[in-house]
Amino acid sequence: MKKTNQYMKYKGYEGSIEYTLEDKILFGKVQGIKSLISYEGNTIDELEKDFQGAVDDYLESCKEDGIAPEKPFKGNFNVRIDPALHEKLANYAAAKHQSLNASVEEAIKKLLA
């Protein structure tokens, strides 16, 4: 079985690929930003074309409004965890002489390996 991509990429933006059985259409949205940029199509080619058009429209709109477009996956995000777990992580980081961020990154890498 051939592995399929679940995301499309264009101009540094990543878009999901989803399907609804009820409407029988492909759809998606740009990932990693707060703004909602969505697109749809009846075929993968239509979906990809609408995705690229939606990104281009977003970038043009930002330019016209004089605002900087959001950049996806900047590398920082807030995480809320149980205070006891936070304490354990801080102690772990201190024992390894590394920052809390480095310890979280280490854990995430292990989780996704």
NUTORBA-926519 format. One record per residue: residue in three letters; y, x, z of N, C-alpha, C, O in turn. Coordinates in steps of 0.001 Angstrom, whole numbers, plus 500000, padded with zeros to 6 digits. Layout:
ALAYXZYXZYXZYXZ ...
***
This chain:
MET498828500835500000500000500000500000501243500886500000501328501836500778 LYS502185500586499150503400501370499035504405500942500102504634499750500308 LYS505000501923500778505992501637501814507293501189501160507713501746500146 THR507920500187501742509180499685501201510335500048502116510166500208503325 ASN511509500176501518512715500428502288513216499117502887513092498057502274 GLN513767499196504057514349498026504680515870498074504614516539497143505062 TYR516419499141504064517860499316504000518272499891502657517522500623502012 MET519486499539502257520104500128501062521279500966501550521859500682502598 LYS521626502000500788522761502850501154523740502914499995523356502967498827 TYR525029502908500360526088502977499351527379503409500034527822502780500995 LYS527981504489499534529254505010500035529262505206501548530270504956502209 GLY528129505654502092528033505919503523527719504703504373527637504810505596 TYR527542503557503748527213502325504474525755501974504238525199502249503174 GLU525148501370505232523741500993505165523638499479505314524213498893506231 GLY522900498857504402522766497408504433521328496978504577520425497582503999 SER521118495927505353519768495411505570519278494639504356520066494180503529 ILE517965494506504266517316493704503222516457492679503951515486493033504618 GLU516819491408503819516090490340504495515793489228503496516374489174502412 TYR514879488347503882514479487264502993514301485995503809513752486023504910 THR514770484881503259514553483605503919513611482755503067513893482478501901 LEU512499482348503656511534481507502950512112480129502658511847479543501608 GLU512900479621503590513464478281503445514370478183502219514243477251501424 ASP515285479146502064516232479126500943515751479929499742516306479826498648 LYS514708480733499962514154481595498910515195482522498297515301482649497077 ILE515966483172499183516943484156498726516830485428499565516368485411500706 LEU517258486503498972517399487772499668518818487811500220519744487294499595 PHE518990488416501376520320488544501955520343489759502860519302490356503133 GLY521513490122503319521633491236504244523038491376504747523939490637504348 LYS523219492343505638524552492659506135524647494154506395523646494827506638 VAL525865494651506339526108496070506584525868496346508063526345495609508926 GLN525137497393508345524745497766509700525700498799510293526309499587509569 GLY525820498784511617526523499852512320528027499714512402528704500656512814 ILE528582498548512014530019498314512150530231496928512754529339496080512708 LYS531426496703513324531719495410513945532052494343512912531728493172513108 SER532693494729511818533045493770510777531783493199510151530788493903509980 LEU531833491906509807530688491275509162530854491378507655531751490766507076 ILE529987492153507030529962492288505575528568491857505151527587492558505400 SER528488490692504505527191490161504106527122490009502590528137490058501895 TYR525913489826502102525664489750500653524342489044500443523553488893501376 GLU524100488608499210522839487935498897522515488064497423523345488493496621 GLY521299487687497082520861487712495687519486487096495546518758486929496525 ASN519139486759494314517816486190494035516795487274493705515590487042493799 THR517270488446493323516393489582493024516919490802493766518044490796494266 ILE516112491835493835516551493078494477517762493648493741518702494127494375 ASP517743493600492403518881494110491638520158493329491957521225493923492117 GLU520051491993492050521210491169492399521685491480493818522887491561494073 LEU520733491654494738521075491966496119521824493290496197522850493392496870 GLU521312494294495512521944495609495533523336495562494914524265496175495440 LYS523490494849493817524798494722493167525794494011494088526947494429494193 ASP525349492931494759526237492205495661526574493050496888527700492996497381 PHE525610493834497389525849494753498498526935495758498134527884495956498892 GLN526793496388496974527774497376496544529148496726496342530172497308496702 GLY529166495535495774530420494822495585531075494466496909532295494551497044 ALA530263494063497894530796493719499213531402494945499896532458494844500521 VAL530749496094499784531288497331500359532583497702499644533572498035500296 ASP532589497647498311533803497961497552534947497025497937536081497470498112 ASP534651495714498070535672494741498470536217495055499857537423494976500091 TYR535325495411500774535738495760502136536669496975502123537720496963502764 LEU536283498011501399537103499227501338538457498951500689539479499472501134 GLU538465498136499641539718497781498972540608496952499893541820497162499942 SER540018496025500613540769495188501551541408496043502645542566495833503008 CYS540657496999503160541193497905504180542366498699503620543385498872504290 LYS542218499176502401543274499951501749544532499106501582545636499561501884 GLU544364497868501096545504496970500895546197496631502208547419496489502245 ASP545426496498503292545978496158504599546480497379505365547058497242506443 GLY546262498568504813546718499798505449545962500135506727546522500738507643 ILE544694499748506789543887500075507969542715500967507563542250500933506424 ALA542262501748508505541121502632508244539835501814508297539628501063509249 PRO538972501942507298537693501229507345536822501778508462536864502965508785 GLU536031500886509044535104501315510086534061502251509483533616502069508350 LYS533692503236510254532635504159509846531372503823510614531405503723511840 PRO530262503647509920529015503302510613528394504501511329528542505649510908 PHE527707504202512405526902505177513137527665506468513425527298507545512957 LYS528733506331514206529583507468514542528922508446515508529389509570515690 GLY527828508002516124527136508892517051527483508616518499527050509353519385 ASN528249507578518759528497507231520156528333505729520341528690504931519475 PHE527779505368521503527592503969521843527440503866523358527033504820524020 ASN527768502711523886527645502480525326526263501936525639525729501092524919 VAL525698502437526728524387501976527161524515501556528625525025502309529455 ARG524052500357528926524047499883530306522605499897530815521710499287530230 ILE522412500612531924521072500706532495521141500435533995522219500411534590 ASP519983500236534583519879500018536015520457501232536754520179502367536368 PRO521250501019537801521843502150538536520812503162539044521084504362539058 ALA519641502696539458518611503624539939518117504524538809517864505711539014 LEU517983503951537627517576504748536467518684505726536083518403506864535706 HIS519925505294536175521074506166535903521042507379536845521256508515536423 GLU520772507115538116520697508201539103519578509182538759519773510397538809 LYS518404508651538410517279509521538038517615510368536824517285511552536768 LEU518282509743535840518654510479534634519669511565534947519575512675534423 ALA520636511255535794521644512258536181520991513429536908521353514583536678 ASN520032513136537783519317514211538491518493515045537523518440516269537645 TYR517852514390536564517073515097535542517977516044534750517648517212534538 ALA519133515506534317520073516312533524520560517515534326520624518630533808 ALA520898517285535579521379518391536417520307519457536594520599520652536538 ALA519064519026536808517967519978536989517721520804535731517297521956535815 LYS517989520213534561517789520927533295519057521632532830519075522234531757 HIS520123521561533635521418522177533313521927521706531955522347522506531117 GLN521881520384531757522386519811530514523183518553530844523096518009531945 SER523939518118529886524759516921530087523898515662530080522763515661529604 LEU524464514610530614523799513305530578523551512895529132522482512378528810 ASN524529513120528256524372512792526831523205513548526210522427512976525446 ALA523082514834526537521985515630525981520632515097526463519659515092525709 SER520575514653527707519329514096528239518976512777527554517812512532527239 VAL519972511933527325519727510662526632519272510939525203518331510311524719 GLU519937511876524527519538512222523163518106512749523130517341512404522229 GLU517741513575524094516379514099524188515367512948524323514337512929523649 ALA515681512004525199514772510862525411514645510011524147513548509575523797 ILE515751509780523475515712508973522253514901509678521172514122509037520467 LYS515073510979521036514290511732520048512803511616520327512005511443519406 LYS512426511712521598511004511578521963510509510168521648509395509996521152 LEU511319509179521930510940507791521669510729507522520183509817506783519813 LEU511555508106519336511511507835517902510672508828517120510543508696515903 ALA510104509813517783509286510822517078507987510241516588507186510949515978 
***
